[in-house]
């Protein structure tokens, strides 16, 4: 799929104030042209392509295996593909795919949750981030931030003001990333091995 450039405003690409890229059914708006001149054309779209998600899952899964081998199995593409096929068919879940120059580089798996009122808690809605994963060679390039911005937009469009997630304690990369995204801890889990 090729991206087609549409420039709004007067002047050449380097002086354009708003640049739009049309790529298939998606339209991408850039408020300045520096990113385009540097060749950065990334976008997020909803996907049901379980095979791509299963491949992109490898990085985060391998990290979990490394940190917690007692709890996580070795990555198995075939098993992941089957699992994600079931998950993408469940309309409770939303899968966001991030591409840069049409190359898949990351995904987010989210869920819009309606928490009903009960004797203990008030009712509330949240967007829960089950997973966020970026291809290992593509980290530290702003891709995670781009995915999270899309998650925030989905929350706002659904009148939700709360994003929830969890990450494994030893996953320092996730800990630092979410700290930069201004997430705050409000509940901690503990365990005791017998």
N, C-alpha and C positions, 0 to 999 in steps of 0.2 A: 504494500500500500504506500503511495507516495503522498507527501505533504505538499499542498499547494499554497503559495503565499498570496495573501491579499493585504494590501497596505491601505489603511484609512488615513486621510490627511494629505497635506501637500508635501512635496519634496521627495527625495530619494530614500532608500531604505535606512540609511544612516541617520536621517533626520526625522523619520516617522515617529509620531507620538504613540500610535496604537498599531500593532501588527497582528493580524489574524492568520492562523494556519488552519486550513481545512484538510482533514485527513480522514477519508471515509465519511462516517457520520459524525465525527467529532470536530468541533471548532475550538481552537486554542487562542487565547488572547494574551498578548505580551504587551505590557505598558511601555517598554522600551525595546530598542532593537539590538542592544549589546548581546543578549543571550543568543539571538538568532545569528548574529555575525560570528559568535564563537561556536556555532554549530549545535547549540543545545536545543533540542526539540524533544521534550519529554511530556508525557501526558498520562493521566490516570483514567481508566474506564472500568465499568463493571464487567465481569467475565463469568462464564460458566465452563471455561476450558479447564477441566480437572487435570489434564495431562501437563499443562504448563504450570499450574499451581503445585502439582506433585513434584515437578523438577525444581521449582523455586523453593520448595520446602526443605530441600536437602541441607542448605546452610544452617538454618535455625535448628533443624533436627540433629545434625551432627554436633552442634554446640551442646545441645541437651545431653546427647550420648556421652560426650567428653566430660561434662560437668557432673552428670548423674547416671553413670553406667548401670547402676543397680535398678533404676526405674525405666530407662529408655532402651528400646531395642535398636540394633544397628539399622541404618537407613536402608529401606527396601523399596525401590521405585515402584515395582508392581503392586505391592501392598498399599503404598501411599496413593497410587493412582486409583485403586479401587475404593479406598476410604474417601478420598476427595470427590470421587464421582457421586457417592452417596450424599456427601455434605453439600455440594453445589446444587443438587436437586432439591434440597430442603429450603423452602422459601423463608425460613427464619434467618438464614445467613446471607450475607452480602460479601462477595469476593471482589476486591479491587485490584486491578492489574496495572502496574506502572511500566511503561515502555519508554525507552530513549532511542530515537531513530529506529522505531519499530522493533527494537530488541527488548524482550521482557527482562527487567532487572529487579523486580520486587513485587510483593503483593501484601495486602492486608485482608484478614478474615475478620469480619465484624458482625455484630448482631444487635438489632434494636430490641431492647428488653423493656417490658412493662411489668413493673413490680407492684403487685396489688397491695392494698392496705390490709393489715392484719392486726392482731392484738398487740404486736410489738412495734410495728413500723408504719409510717405513713406511706401512701402510694407514691411512686415516682417512676420516671422513665429514664433510661440511660442507653448509650451506645457502648457496647462491650467489645473491646478489641481482643479477640482470641489469639491472633498471631499477626506479627508483622515481620517480614523477612526480606532482606536484600541480598542479592548475589554477593558472595564473599569478596570478589575482586572489585566490586562496585560500591563498597561502603565508604562513608565519609565524603560523599558527593552531593548531599542534600536530598537524596531519594526518599529516605525515611521521613524527613520533614514534609516533602511533597505529598506522600501518602497520608500522613497525619492531617495535613491541611484539608485533604479531601474528606477525611473522617469528620473533621470539625464542620465542614460545609454540610455534610449529610445530617449531622446532628441539628444544626441550625434550621435546615429545611424541614425537619420533623419536630420543631419546637422543643428540642431537647437541649438542656444546658449542662449535662453531666456525661463525661466520658470515663469509663472504668476499664481497668485492665489489671493483669498481674504478670509477674515475671519471676523466674527462679532466682533465689537469693544470690547465687554465685555468678549470675549473668551480669557482670559489671558493665558491659557495653549497653545493655538494655537499661540498667539503672541510671547510667549517665545520660543516655539519650532522653529518657522520659523526664529526668530532672531538668534538662535544657528545655523541654517542652512544658515545663512548669506544672508537672504532676506532683501531687502531695500524697504522702501515705496517710491513710485513715484507718487501716485495719492491718494487723500482722498475723500471720499464721506461724505456728510453732509445732514441732514434733519431738517425740522422745522415742528412740529406738530401744526396744526391749530384747 
